[in-house]
């Protein structure tokens, strides 16, 4: 069956040099940044039923209260019915997972990263709770394990216990609002154990985006040849909060160290910002020493030239690597040099200065037997099918996708629309700033954290077919757009809008995307898209003239197609 045979480009991916226990997806780590997978056989128990009465948030629950008499594989889905048909009336309830790991060497602490744990997740180490996660079951998150929670001897055994609740519940699983696809539960993607410095800054990631590539700004011609780099630093406690300095530290800074002070020095005066020393090496080449100060836990470098820069495109998906070394730690990230923009004359999307026609499909992570935890071979087969069909675009329906999938899209030259979980979002959800929107923004930020270096990603999205025809919902759309633009102005911000020309929130989009189903849910001709395109084009002209079909349908036009905003019209989408 030639449709199921991966194309040769995928052999490059499968032949990558991965350490035996290391994640088989980017980034790579080295030096004192030792990372290994905790995947494999775990002990397992399941509390069945919607009405079991089990409260997953019960503060008095302890791992010793949870029975795990069986064995299961991690990653996997806990709602696969007998016979292996994932997603067909599988059980809802609470999964209890238990495994062990050895403490890292003395002087190291532990950070656990879950590539996904669905829907609601709580985590204990040696009986001590280290955190939980409510921001959706399809996004990666990390939890720090306090040093005093670990076995005191280097190499000692530690018990890791995880609770995963796959019941729909607005309190434990606010992002799981519904939709006509199966929401899987369990530890559905890999679990990573990071040995990190117990003292001093942790070099967590290096986020790399092409320079001078903001989609809503005037851009140079062609592909970029330089990058903006954000080194994400953190202590073991506090995540991405502002780094605490070293107090009144004297003497010469060691490589990778910091010279500076705590937030308050002698007499209560503010201390100078610490200076961090590191090196950068592109594509395995010579390391170049650099230094910089941190703001908000991030060292930012702009316009760093890439030696022998080669552009990324669907026709030639060239990828570069960047290795950052600091204080004995190293992180190697992979990225591509490309620039997305808008053609002024047609409002069409451009790639490296050329108008691009995007053709493709939506992609759900849903297989028989493996469900939302596919094998590498299944992902390869899907890439082969997309290439066989001539696709250069995939929309990630309707949640953040596996990093292995994004790696393959980067290599195949297939653009990707990455969106947060959120079909069936209501107006009430969008107005709930105290709870729902807190976790929605966290989900969006975590999605960007995990996918920002992927060359294939061209758009950040949210609220599939949401309440965008209600003006009172628009502030929530705006908050998501503002967060995404602040984090990454090089991609479009968008959502799939089934209200089309009746949508009220387009002022917050840099990419206009309509959903319609001619010949599927209706007998309309596909030529209906000609009218939609004309409406968008006339709405675009209305930014300066105040006239056009869009303004006649809903007023005021300027609030929907704001002056000065550059936006593209997306390829038609049908995505249930």
VOMAR-722928 format. One line per field, with one value per residue (C-alpha): residue number from 0; chain; x, z, y. Coordinates in pm, whole numbers, plus 50000, padded with zeros to 5 digits. Each point is the difference from the previous one (the first is absolute). Layout:
k NUM	...
c A	...
x X	...
z Z	...
y Y	...
% end
This chain:
k 0	1	2	3	4	5	6	7	8	9	10	11	12	13	14	15	16	17	18	19	20	21	22	23	24	25	26	27	28	29	30	31	32	33	34	35	36	37	38	39	40	41	42	43	44	45	46	47	48	49	50	51	52	53	54	55	56	57	58	59	60	61	62	63	64	65	66	67	68	69	70	71	72	73	74	75	76	77	78	79	80	81	82	83	84	85	86	87	88	89	90	91	92	93	94	95	96	97	98	99	100	101	102	103	104	105	106	107	108	109	110	111	112	113	114	115	116	117	118	119	120	121	122	123	124	125	126	127	128	129	130	131	132	133	134	135	136	137	138	139	140	141	142	143	144	145	146	147	148	149	150	151	152	153	154	155	156	157	158	159	160	161	162	163	164	165	166	167	168	169	170	171	172	173	174	175	176	177	178	179	180	181	182	183	184	185	186	187	188	189	190	191	192	193	194	195	196	197	198	199	200	201	202	203	204	205	206	207	208	209	210	211	212	213	214	215	216	217	218	219	220	221	222	223	224	225	226	227	228	229	230	231	232	233	234	235	236	237	238	239	240	241	242	243	244	245	246	247	248	249	250	251	252	253	254	255	256	257	258	259	260	261	262	263	264	265	266	267	268	269	270	271	272	273	274	275	276	277	278	279	280	281	282	283	284	285	286	287	288	289	290	291	292	293	294	295	296	297	298	299	300	301	302	303	304	305	306	307	308	309	310	311	312	313	314	315	316	317	318	319	320	321	322	323	324	325	326	327	328	329	330	331	332	333	334	335	336	337	338	339	340	341	342	343	344	345	346	347	348	349	350	351	352	353	354	355	356	357	358	359	360	361	362	363	364	365	366	367	368	369	370	371	372	373	374	375	376	377	378	379	380	381	382	383	384	385	386	387	388	389	390	391	392	393	394	395	396	397	398	399	400	401	402	403	404	405	406	407	408	409	410	411	412	413	414	415	416	417	418	419	420	421	422	423	424	425	426	427	428	429	430	431	432	433	434	435	436	437	438	439	440	441	442	443	444	445	446	447	448	449	450	451	452	453	454	455	456	457	458	459	460	461	462	463	464	465	466	467	468	469	470	471	472	473	474	475	476	477	478	479	480	481	482	483	484	485	486	487	488	489	490	491	492	493	494	495	496	497	498	499	500	501	502	503	504	505	506	507	508	509	510	511	512	513	514	515	516	517	518	519	520	521	522	523	524	525	526	527	528	529	530	531	532	533	534	535	536	537	538	539	540	541	542	543	544	545	546	547	548	549	550	551	552	553	554	555	556	557	558	559	560	561	562	563	564	565	566	567	568	569	570	571	572	573	574	575
c A	A	A	A	A	A	A	A	A	A	A	A	A	A	A	A	A	A	A	A	A	A	A	A	A	A	A	A	A	A	A	A	A	A	A	A	A	A	A	A	A	A	A	A	A	A	A	A	A	A	A	A	A	A	A	A	A	A	A	A	A	A	A	A	A	A	A	A	A	A	A	A	A	A	A	A	A	A	A	A	A	A	A	A	A	A	A	A	A	A	A	A	A	A	A	A	A	A	A	A	A	A	A	A	A	A	A	A	A	A	A	A	A	A	A	A	A	A	A	A	A	A	A	A	A	A	A	A	A	A	A	A	A	A	A	A	A	A	A	A	A	A	A	A	A	A	A	A	A	A	A	A	A	A	A	A	A	A	A	A	A	A	A	A	A	A	A	A	A	A	A	A	A	A	A	A	A	A	A	A	A	A	A	A	A	A	A	A	A	A	A	A	A	A	A	A	A	A	A	A	A	A	A	A	A	A	A	A	A	A	A	A	A	A	A	A	A	A	A	A	A	A	A	A	A	A	A	A	A	A	A	A	A	A	A	A	A	A	A	A	A	A	A	A	A	A	A	A	A	A	A	A	A	A	A	A	A	A	A	A	A	A	A	A	A	A	A	A	A	A	A	A	A	A	A	A	A	A	A	A	A	A	A	A	A	A	A	A	A	A	A	A	A	A	A	A	A	A	A	A	A	A	A	A	A	A	A	A	A	A	A	A	A	A	A	A	A	A	A	A	A	A	A	A	A	A	A	A	A	A	A	A	A	A	A	A	A	A	A	A	A	A	A	A	A	A	A	A	A	A	A	A	A	A	A	A	A	A	A	A	A	A	A	A	A	A	A	A	A	A	A	A	A	A	A	A	A	A	A	A	A	A	A	A	A	A	A	A	A	A	A	A	A	A	A	A	A	A	A	A	A	A	A	A	A	A	A	A	A	A	A	A	A	A	A	A	A	A	A	A	A	A	A	A	A	A	A	A	A	A	A	A	A	A	A	A	A	A	A	A	A	A	A	A	A	A	A	A	A	A	A	A	A	A	A	A	A	A	A	A	A	A	A	A	A	A	A	A	A	A	A	A	A	A	A	A	A	A	A	A	A	A	A	A	A	A	A	A	A	A	A	A	A	A	A	A	A	A	A	A	A	A	A	A	A	A	A	A	A	A	A	A	A	A	A	A	A	A	A	A	A	A	A	A	A	A	A	A	A	A	A	A	A	A	A	A	A	A	A	A	A	A	A	A	A	A	A	A	A	A	A	A	A	A	A	A	A	A	A	A	A	A	A	A	A	A	A	A	A	A	A	A	A	A	A	A
x 50000	50202	49776	50126	50371	50184	50180	50382	50017	49871	50304	50196	49779	50010	50378	50056	50248	49785	50140	49829	49789	49974	49690	49979	49897	50161	50167	50309	50188	50360	50255	49837	49657	49929	49651	49849	49658	49795	49797	49936	49807	49826	49775	49639	49655	49672	49698	49716	49695	49857	49821	50273	49998	50379	50121	50325	50070	49954	50286	50014	50059	50337	50169	49978	49621	50014	50017	50213	49971	50045	50265	49971	50228	50089	49926	49658	49630	49791	49670	50064	49721	50045	50092	50217	49763	50116	49739	49681	49812	50317	49984	49996	50153	50330	50326	50268	50357	50309	50369	50344	50313	50348	50110	50257	50351	50056	49970	49716	49628	49715	49751	49728	49858	49680	49945	49635	49790	49626	49757	50085	50333	50149	50357	50172	50365	50063	49653	50047	49781	50209	49724	49699	49888	49661	50094	49898	50106	50187	50270	50341	50070	50283	50009	50297	50072	50143	50336	49872	49728	50258	50181	50292	50270	50107	49864	49733	49656	49704	49633	49813	49620	49765	49622	49827	49626	49831	49653	49848	49983	50011	50215	50262	50001	49887	50165	49811	49680	49889	50010	49918	50318	50117	50193	50253	50120	50311	50372	49967	50348	50351	50115	50347	50229	50234	50300	50054	50240	49885	50161	50044	49799	49863	50033	49655	49951	50121	49711	50112	49795	50104	50093	49804	49707	49701	49700	49829	50305	50177	50249	50317	49985	50082	50083	50179	50363	50005	49806	49873	50087	49835	50186	49742	50166	49850	50087	49872	49726	49795	49978	50041	49977	50264	50334	50138	50363	50290	49979	50314	50216	50360	50277	50033	49708	50053	49888	49625	49976	49844	50142	49743	49784	49673	49697	50096	50356	50155	49774	49703	50122	49931	50294	50149	49853	50208	50213	49988	50282	49934	50100	49810	50087	49798	49980	50272	50251	50231	49862	49996	50007	49718	49848	49681	49771	49667	49661	49711	50224	50093	50317	49909	50233	49880	50128	50254	50136	49972	50313	49931	49631	49760	49626	49726	49709	49766	50219	50327	49942	50353	50049	50277	50104	50116	50189	50005	50249	49998	50158	50054	49647	49913	49679	49985	49696	49895	49840	49934	50049	49676	49782	49620	49825	49711	49992	49876	49819	49803	50006	50143	50241	50365	50294	50346	49845	49810	49624	49935	49704	49936	49822	49947	49796	49921	50179	49859	50211	49760	50087	49848	50190	50260	49740	50175	50337	50110	50316	50276	49897	49642	50121	50230	49708	49786	50280	50029	49625	50018	50290	49824	49705	50216	49934	50211	49769	49861	49772	50047	49643	49910	50278	50381	50172	50280	50354	50088	49731	50133	50354	49875	49809	50315	50193	49730	49944	49632	49863	49810	49721	50036	49698	49893	49737	49665	49712	49659	50133	49706	49950	49993	50343	50146	49864	50139	50324	50046	50029	49939	50206	50282	50044	49936	50286	50221	49918	50082	50329	50098	49916	50224	50278	50005	49954	50161	50318	49816	50045	49675	49778	49856	49699	49890	49628	49726	49622	49910	49655	49956	49760	50175	49666	49943	50181	50015	50225	50251	50215	50091	50102	50199	50176	50112	50118	50189	50174	50099	50122	50206	50159	50048	49917	50140	49686	49639	49728	49669	49704	49766	49686	49679	49811	50199	49895	49788	50305	50054	50357	50218	50182	50196	50102	50293	49875	49630	49881	49644	49853	49726	49882	49852	49897	50052	49749	49815	49931	50174	50245	50370	49977	49866	50367	50024	49751	50185	50329	49841	49852	50339	50165	49737	50025	50371	49941	49752	50289	50064	49670	49744	49802	49950	49787	50128	49902	49652	49957	50128	50094	50238	50240	50305	49962	50011	50260	50216	50209	50367	49972	50151	49809	49986	49706	50036	49938	49636	49968	49752	50080	49752
z 50000	49871	50179	50334	49909	50152	49742	50003	50178	50311	50011	50106	50303	50094	49968	50239	50277	50312	50327	50105	50281	49862	49839	49628	49917	50018	50187	50102	50326	50109	50274	50341	49833	50017	49880	49976	49934	50268	49732	50029	50231	50295	50267	49943	50153	49878	50187	49753	49942	49988	50329	50199	50251	49977	50039	49808	50176	50352	50196	50240	49727	50023	49756	50267	49963	49632	49891	49691	49962	49620	49745	49709	49752	50015	49774	49923	50031	50284	49810	49734	50015	49985	49647	49955	49837	50153	50044	49974	50331	50198	50378	50186	50344	50182	49911	50265	49874	50198	49907	50150	49901	50142	50143	49790	50125	50308	49922	49750	50042	49787	49760	49851	49660	49881	49629	50085	50287	49936	50104	50358	50148	50353	50077	50316	50065	50304	50128	49971	49753	49760	49786	49776	49654	49885	49672	49762	49940	49673	50103	50161	50351	50253	50378	50230	50270	50316	50097	50342	49836	49837	50143	50197	49837	49640	49799	50258	49892	49984	49940	49740	50028	49747	50010	49664	49987	49658	50112	49855	50284	49986	50315	49940	49619	49895	49655	49909	49892	49752	49624	49761	50055	50281	50282	50120	50357	50173	49960	49624	49909	50139	50351	50031	50304	49993	50234	50062	50211	50359	50024	49734	49684	49787	49624	49921	49630	49721	49797	49648	49750	49672	50032	49834	49938	50183	49783	50054	49922	49684	49914	49792	49689	50011	50292	50311	50072	50371	50308	50328	50291	50342	50260	50253	50340	50329	50345	50120	50182	49830	49637	49765	50273	50031	50089	50342	49998	50217	50266	50053	49804	49945	49784	49640	49825	49892	49654	50017	50329	50080	50143	50169	50307	50149	49922	50301	50107	50288	50127	49808	49664	49683	49888	49651	49773	49998	49692	49859	49795	49733	49650	49675	49729	49678	49817	50210	49912	50210	50332	50037	50350	50085	50311	50095	50281	50081	50019	50128	50003	49632	49826	49659	49702	49678	49644	50055	49654	49900	49817	49653	50045	49786	49978	50104	49763	49895	49694	50195	50374	50117	50377	50215	50357	50283	50302	50305	50277	50343	50327	49888	49856	49631	49801	49624	49822	49638	49796	49647	49830	49838	50004	49987	49885	49806	49634	49997	49670	50066	50379	49919	50236	49898	50083	49959	49805	49749	49996	50120	49915	50294	49946	50261	50273	50369	50211	50310	50231	50006	49898	50073	50279	50061	50013	50088	50063	49648	49911	49796	49710	50010	49992	49708	49813	50044	49867	49699	49936	50017	49756	49772	49992	49919	50331	50120	50294	50304	50263	50347	50085	50268	50258	50031	49831	50083	49956	49792	49752	49985	49939	49701	49858	50026	49805	49738	49933	50097	50170	50325	50170	50375	50218	50360	50109	50002	49771	50155	50192	50119	50049	50375	49970	49825	50272	50285	50064	50349	49896	49641	49834	50253	49888	49633	50000	50183	49741	49717	50159	50062	49639	49876	50239	49853	49630	49940	49843	49742	49655	49876	50241	49823	50219	50364	50040	50258	50052	49699	49875	50318	50094	49783	49884	50353	50061	50373	49921	49804	50298	50053	49634	50043	50313	49821	49701	50216	50187	49678	49829	50305	50019	49626	49742	49716	49968	49921	50266	49902	50066	49777	49978	49887	50034	49702	49908	50317	50220	50234	50122	49687	50128	50215	49709	49765	49795	49903	49991	49915	50055	49764	49870	49647	49870	50345	50247	49730	49627	49940	49712	50084	49806	50324	50085	49725	50192	50327	49839	49851	50337	50168	49723	50017	50376	49964	49776	50257	50236	49814	49824	50256	49717	49870	50035	50347	50140	49857	50185	50338	50131	50088	49738	50156	50316	49788	49740	50185	49825	49967	50079	49742	49980	49763	49871	50076	49781	50045	50283	50077	50345	50218
y 50000	50294	50253	49873	50009	50298	50213	50012	50336	49827	49776	50307	50030	49633	49995	50292	49929	49967	49869	49673	50149	50354	50155	49923	50353	50343	50164	49804	50050	49955	50060	50016	50029	49628	49905	49654	49858	49829	49824	49628	49768	50172	49856	50104	50013	50145	50139	49955	50210	50351	49944	49829	50285	50027	50359	50042	50330	49863	50156	49706	49739	49827	49758	49733	50023	49906	49638	49923	49621	49989	50094	50242	50171	50367	50176	49856	50085	49866	50016	49737	49744	49624	49902	50305	50250	50326	50271	49799	50017	49942	50025	50331	50013	50046	49829	49943	49952	49902	49957	50065	50187	50043	50332	50183	50057	50211	50370	49950	50045	49866	50154	49780	50089	49835	50036	49943	49867	50004	50144	50104	49895	49989	49888	49872	49902	49779	50084	50377	50186	50209	50150	49960	50116	50128	50173	49721	49643	50057	50245	49951	50126	49971	49958	50050	49743	50158	49855	49899	49789	49773	49702	50150	49789	50054	49708	49916	49877	50240	49924	50205	49987	50163	50044	50064	50075	49978	50105	50316	50249	50381	50015	49730	50023	50349	49978	49682	50173	49734	49954	49717	49800	49777	50169	49743	49958	49871	50068	50016	50127	49962	50088	50155	50006	50301	50007	50371	50210	50026	50344	50265	50060	49720	50040	49861	50077	50228	50140	50090	50203	50166	50369	50283	49767	50149	49910	50336	50216	50108	49727	49970	49785	49631	49775	50125	49917	50088	49894	50141	49773	49984	49797	49884	49979	49899	49880	49666	50188	50269	49895	50298	50263	50272	49843	50069	50110	49897	50271	50208	49759	50099	49867	49896	49831	49641	49896	49959	50183	50332	50320	50213	50017	49901	50217	50216	50070	50198	50279	49865	50133	49803	49787	49996	49735	49679	49938	49646	49847	49737	49889	49950	49747	49964	49668	49840	50271	50213	50124	50378	50152	50238	50156	50178	50108	49841	50163	49791	49696	50035	50116	50145	50033	50164	49978	49721	49902	49634	49880	49858	50079	49795	50075	49759	49946	49716	49944	50004	49951	50076	49992	50148	49921	50225	49867	50226	49912	50161	49892	49641	49970	49986	50005	49941	50140	49953	50279	50122	50336	50116	50308	50012	50314	50154	50106	50359	49973	49681	49944	49656	49827	50015	49776	50151	50286	49783	49941	49645	49779	49767	49669	49732	49839	50003	49740	49830	49785	49706	49643	49660	49823	50273	50280	50332	49829	49905	49816	50161	49778	50129	50360	49917	49842	50312	50221	49767	50032	50380	50009	49754	50240	50300	50173	50291	50088	49821	50145	49850	49915	50094	50009	50026	49706	49757	50142	49693	50107	50356	49869	49803	50297	50212	49737	49946	50372	49992	50313	49956	50197	49935	50069	49954	49752	50172	49900	50081	50301	50212	50371	49930	49835	50302	50232	49787	50191	49860	49635	49889	50272	49958	49639	50079	50251	49753	49732	50242	50101	49636	49913	50282	49896	49651	50085	50340	49858	49792	50149	49847	50192	50305	50083	49993	49935	49951	49966	49783	50109	50201	50283	50259	50144	50135	50331	49927	49699	50209	50107	49633	49969	50319	49874	49683	50199	50249	49718	49820	50319	50097	49656	49953	50270	49784	49786	50080	50009	49846	49773	49797	50215	49830	50331	50128	50357	50022	49962	50293	49947	50018	50306	49751	49773	50040	49704	49981	49639	49894	49654	49882	49663	50030	49660	49847	50142	50196	49991	50333	50019	50034	50328	50148	50055	50264	50212	49949	50106	50310	50095	49974	50201	50274	50001	50054	50303	50129	50066	50320	50075	49881	49839	49649	49693	49914	50337	49958	49673	50110	50341	50156	49871	50156	49791	49685	50095	50253	50262	49917	49627	49764	49673	49707	49802	49631	49700	49883	49750	49725	49871	49823
% end
